[in-house]
Amino acid sequence: MALGKDVNFDKFRIFILALGHFITDCYANMVPPLLPLLRSAYDLSYAASGMIMTVFTVTSSIIQPVFGYYADKHGKRWLVALSVIWTAFFMSLIGVIGYLGLDVPATYIILLVMVALAGFGSASYHPQASTMVPRISGSHKGLGVSLFSAGGNLGYAVMPLLVVPVTHIWGLEGTLLLFIPGFFMTLLLLKYAPEAPSEGAHLRFEELLRDIRSVIRPLATIVGIVCMRAWLFFGLITFLPLYFAYKGEPLEFASIHLFILLFFGAMGGLIGGDTSDKYGRKFVIVTSLVLTGPLLFLALYTQGLLSLALTAIAGMALLASFSPAILIAQDLIPKNQGMASGIILGFAMGVGGIGVSVTGALSDHFGIVTGIFSLVLLPLFGLILALMLPGIIRPQRVK
């Protein structure tokens, strides 16, 4: 990952944006570790549990292209900062809803509303920040975006390790304490996040639609790939805790399993981004999808340390394609990279996240084991689409 003499690679500001991504996605993964507790407290079905994550996915993801279009024209440092504290505020209130004295249906509805509102903050942060990163990464855009992505993936990984002990010590109302990191991250972003003017600031909406239509086939292909990967990703972080609870494992074991999946996924994202700079985006995406399905099946089928090791490798394979997919979309719509990021980080992942409800319904009808193992098929569908991307599969040294 040597940077050579690339003076345009702004390490400090990339770190700040990646740290903001870390904090934002910490909150994004706050609900899944709590699902066994919420399911027990409110007698939720698997489908109702999955719906909580689906609601967050819709508001945090599917509307991201709207924020991306705004970021291309009016992206500002303060809006990135506001996004973080907004998400932190609503997510930290989740644990106190049950103390309002409402009946179970009303409490569930308010829980959905809080999660939905928190999603808007996440939807705003991702396209805004992800358009800043390539512009301050010089000739190492894959590495810059992969570092940014790793921040988010690490946030997903760390939150289960935080929220479980917090709720164990202070109960569900202990989630209020988790507002503190978001507050301090907001101050850092206000001071240090870059003001990155957009190349598409004066691009009319009609021109944007024309540019999208001109690349609709490859853009739809990469969106489909990300949908499959997102369905798998959100399905795992939502149902792995429930799967291990079904097997009689303690909540802490599920948290460790999630941490390993996401921590090594973040490492895989770094490797995938740097490798795509050197050998091509398509090569990394295809290789990622070839490996993920078999590794995940073996991780779920085995037990103990072998299962944890296979989970780590599966996580690396799964998220290696994260930054290459973003960069392919940004290359397809170079004048509106915020919109491109919103489509990939938002709309595509949101549509994929809706699949969590499908997995929940399968789990209700056929059992959680069938539901979790059905996720193994998704990389195969993604692979079929990846083979349709322009370019050759074998690695090519990128100059």
N, C-alpha and C positions, 0 to 999 in steps of 0.2 A: 504493500500500500504506500510505497514511497511517493512523495509529492514532488521530488526534484526541486526545481527553482520556480515553481508556480506561485508567484507572489500574489496572484489573484484569488488564491484559496484562503479565505478568511476563517481561520480555525476557530477564533474566539466567538464570532457571531454565529457560525454554524453550530458550535457547542451550545450557545444560548437558545437557539431555535430548537435544537435537539432536546435540550433540557425542558423547554416548554412543551414539546411533544411528549416527553416522558411524563410530566405532571398531568397533562390533559388525558393521556391514555391510561394513566393510573385510575382516574375517575371513571373512564369508559369501562374498566374491568372491575368495578366495585360491586356490581350486582351479582355476577355468577357465583363468587364464593359465599354469598349470603343466601343463595337460593334454597339450600337445604333448610336453613332456619326459617326463611319466609314461607316455604312450602309447608313446613310443620306448623308454624304459627297460624297460617290462614287457610290450611287445608287445600292448597292449590294442586290442580292436576299438572301433569307434565306439559300439556298444551298451554295452560295458563302461565306456567313458569317460563316457557319459551316465549310467550307473548310479551313478557316484560322486556326481554332482550330485543325482540322484533321492533317494539315501539321505539326503543332507543336507537336501534339501527336505522329506522326510517328517518327520524328527525336529525340524527347525527350524520347521516350518509346520503340519503337519496336527494336531499335538497342542496347538497354541497355545490353542484354546478352553478346555482344561483349566487352563492357566496363567491365562487370562483370567478364568475363574470364580473362581479363587483370588485374583486381583488385586482383584476386586470386593469380596471379603470380608475379605482380609487383606493387601492390597498394602502393602509396606514399602520404604523407601529401601534398606535393606541387601540386599534380594533383587534389586533392579535392579543394584546394584553387583556382587553375586556373579555375576549372569548374564554380565557383561562379562568378568570374569577367567576364568570357566569356559570360555567360548568361546575366549578368547585362548590359554589353556593347551593345549587339545587341538589347535587349528589350528596352533600353532607347532611341534608335534611331527611334523607330516606329513612334513617334509623329512628326518627322521632314521630313518624306518621302514626305508628301504632299507639302512641300515647295521647292521641287526640280524643279518644273515647268514642270513636265511630264504630259502626258495625263492620263486619268483614267485607261485604261488597263495596261499601263506600271507601274503606281504607285501601282496598285494591285499586279502585279508580284513581284515588289521589296519588297512590304510588306510581301508577302509569303516567299521570300528568307530570309529576316531578321528574321522572325519568325522561319524558318527552322534552320538557323544558331544558333539562341539562344537555340534551342532544344538540340543541341549537348552538350552544357554545362550541361544542366539538366540531360541528359543521362549519363554523366560521373560522376556527383556528387552522384546520388542515390545509385548505387551498391557499389561504393567505401566506402561511409560513412556507409551504412547499414551493411556492413560486419565488420566494426570496432565496432559498437555498441554492438552486442551480446558478443564479446570477452572481453569487459570491463564492462559487466553487471553481472558477477558472476552467481548466481543461480536465478536471477530475470530477465531472458532474455525477457520474455513477457512484463514486466514493462519497461525495457530499450528500447525495440523496439517501444513500444507504446508511450513513451516520445519522441523518435525520430520522430515517425509518427505524433504525435501531433504538433510538430514544423512545419512540412510541412502543415498540415491541418489549423493551425492558420495563416500561411503565405497566403494560399488561401483566408482565411476569411478577413484578414486585408487589402489586396491590393485594393479591391473595395472601401474601405473607404478612401484610400490615393489617388488613381488615379483620382477619380471623382472631389474632390476639387482642385487638382493640375491643371487639365485641365480646370476647371471652371475659375480659376484665371489667368492662363498663356496660355491657349489654348493647343492644342495638342503638341506643342513644349515643353511644361512643363515637358514632360516625361523625358527629359534630366536630370532633377534634381534627378530622381529616380536611377541614376547610383551611387549616393553617398553611400547608404547603402551597396551595393555590394562591393564597394572598401574597406570599413572598415572591412567588414566581411572576405574578403580575407586575410587581415593582421592578424586577429585573428586566422584563420585556419592555416596559415603558422607557427604561434608560438605555438599553443596549440593542434591542432588535433593530435591524436595518430598515431604512426607508428605501424600498426597492421600486423605482418607477417602472411601469410596465410598457413593453413594446406595443401592446394592444390598447393603450389608454384612449386612443381616438378612433378605434375600430368600431364601425357601426354594427348593430346586431345583424343586419342583412348580410354584411360581409362575413360575419362569423358563421352564419348558417351556410353560406356558400362554401366556405372553407371546410366545414364539417361534411357537407354533401360530397365534396371532392375526394374525401378519404373515408367514406362511410363503411366500406367493406373491411379494411384492416382495423379501423377503429372499433367496429362492432365485434370483430374477432377478439381483440384484446380485452374489450369489455366482458365478453363471454367467459374468457379465461379467468379474469379477476372475480367474476360472479361465482364460478365453481370453487375457487380458492377461498373466497370470503365465506361461502356457505360452510365449507369444511372448518375454517378457522373459528367462526362464531359458534358453530355446532359443537366443536370440541370444548371451547371455554365455557359454554353453557351447560353441557350435559356430562362432561367428565366428572364434576363434583357429584352429580346425581347418580351417575353410573357407579362410582366408588361407594357412595352411600348405600346403594342397592346391594353391593357386595359385602356390606358390613364394615367397611373401612372407616376410620375416624376422619373428621373434617380436615384435620391437619395433614393427613396423607394426601388427600385430594389437592390441597393447596400446594404441597411440595411437587406433586405431579404436574400441576399447571405451571408452576414456576419453572420447572425443568423444560417443559415444552416451549415456553415463551422466551426464556433466557437463551437457550440454544438456538431458538428461532431467530432471535436478534443477532446472534453471532453468524448464523447462516445468511441473514440479510446483508451483513457487512461483506461477507465473502462473495455473495452473489453480485452485489453492486460493483465491487472492485473487479471481479472476474468479467463482468459484462463490459466494463471499460476496455478490457484487454482482448477479449475473445468474442464479443458480440452478444446482443440482448437475447436473440432467439435461442442460441445455444444454451444459455443459462435457464431460460424459461422451460424449454423442453426437458432438459436434464432434471430440473426440479420436479416436474410433474411425473416423470418416469419413476423416480425414486420414492416419492411421498406415499403412494398407495400401499405398496408392499411393506414398507417400513412401519406404517401406521397399523396395518393389520397385525403384524407380528408383535408390535408394542401392546396392543389391546389383548392379544391372545396369550401372551406370556405373563409371568408374574415376577415380583421381587426386583432385584437389581437389574436383571436382564430386561425387564419391561421398562425400567427407568432409562437404561442406556439406549434402548431402541426408540423411546419417546424423544430423547435428546436429538438423536440423528434425524428422526422424522421431522422434528421441529425445524432443524437446520435446512432440510430439503424443502419443506413447505414454504418458508419465508425467503428463500434465496431469490425467488422471482419477483419480490416486492418492488424494489427500485427499478429493475429493467422494464417492468410493465408501465410504471409512471413515465419513464423517459421515452418509451416508444410513443405513448399518447402525446407527450409534449412535443416530440419531433413531428408528429402528424399535424398538430395545430400550433405551430411555433409562435404565431402572433397573439395567441390567447392561452398561455400556459396555465393560468389560473383556472380557466374553464376545463382544460385537459386534466389538470390535477383533480378538480372537482368531480369530473366524470369517473376517474379511476378510483380515487380515495373515497369518493362519496357515492355517486349513483350506482356504480358497479358493485361496490362492497355492500351498499344498502340493499340492492336487489338480491345479492347473494345471502345477506343476513336474513331476509324474509324466509329463506329456506329453513331457518331454525324452527319456525312454527310447523313446517312440514315434518321435520325430524321429531318435534314434540308430539305431533299427532300420530306418527308411526309408533313412537314409544308408548303412547297411551293404548293403542290397539294391539300391538304385537310385543310389547315389553321394551324396557330400556336397553337390553342387550342388542336386540334387532335394530333399534334406533341408532345406537352409537356405531354399530358395525356397518350400517348403510352408508355412513359418511365416507367409508373407504372407497366407494365407487366414484366419488366426485373427481379425484385427480385424473381418472381415465377419461372422463368427458372433457376435462380441461386440456388433456394431452391431444385429443382429436382436434380441438380448435387450434392449439399451438402449432400443430403441423401445417395449418393453413396460413400462418403468418408469412408475409413476404420475406425472402432471403433464404439462405441455406442453413442447415442445422449444424453441420460440423463446425468446430471452433475455428475462427479466423483471427489472426492477430490484427487488432485495431490500431491504426497509426495515430 
